[in-house]
């Protein structure tokens, strides 16, 4: 079982919190804030023209907001536009404007705005990179353990909308250590990235994938009911196994999957531990398999060869597994716990026409 110690996250400064808040606003609100700040700077600049005090430096504020919240192209265009607007004050309000004075002022202002824009956009890229590395695994691009647990907690609550049933799959790669030992860590990295790419392509924006440590991953997928959970678990295992096979190395995966209903009161940590235990049950049963649980109080079935037989003989495996589960001794209203078997990757390389089942 993989465990990792997490440290307390660094507390963001007030400026960082304000910047994040601005970037989270809808596009229309961001532009409204930006134009309002620009208008205030313009009015103050024009209103102090005949006085000793100059407020032209206030244009740095909307330029900074634009460079932090907009795309690079939009921010650059906005910076140039603000420099042009700021440059209109001298020829419009001076009783005897001099061309070269206005020209030099505008060039100097454009350079200062441009330098400010470059600094802010550089800081933005650094901030985004640090924020990404704080929540994502740098090799595979999926969530790290802490971020996965945080996202799972959100989906177990009603914070981001009505709670939906979930299928949580805990996945461990079979034979991965042998790839590292025989072919080197570069080959191991290739296997991990191929696996993670397949996991990401399987999930949508409403679903999450994470690397919990080493060669262990987890995926949380919204499902409608038990039947969809069964089909999804099968499809997930099939797709991930195919992705691993495409690397050319003898590596597969064992999956511990559990259906989490909206009434399930277990925490994110408890569900991950339950999935971890199911994954080890799959490995102990011969690897390359899926152990599927339909609830915390459902009956448990281990290494039941009838489920594997039903799948091997059926042209549509999901209904066969569902029928086998319904006809089992699970309590009424629950599907219980089942194992279904998959062809081993090694057997496929040996040229077996039907594969080897555990």
Buried (B, 14 or more C-beta within 10 A) or exposed (E): EBEEEEEEEEEEEEEEEEBEEBEEEEEEEBBEBBEEBBEBBBEBBBEBBEEEEEBBEBBBBBBBBBBBBBEEEEBBEBBBBBBEBBBEBBBEEEEEEEEEEBEEBBEEBBEBBBEBBEEBBEBBEEBEEEEEEEBBBEEBBBBBBBBBBBBBEEBBEEEEEEBBBBBBBBBBBBBBEEBBEEBEEEBBBBBBBBBBBBBBEBBEEEBBBBBBBEBBBBBBBBBEEBBBBBBBBBBBBEBBBEBBBEBEBBBBBBBBBBBBBEEBEBEBEEBBBBBBBBBBBBBEBBBBBBBBBBBBEBBEBEBBEEBBBBBBEBEEBBBBBBEBBEEBEBEEEBBBBBBBBBBBBBBBEEEEEEBBBB
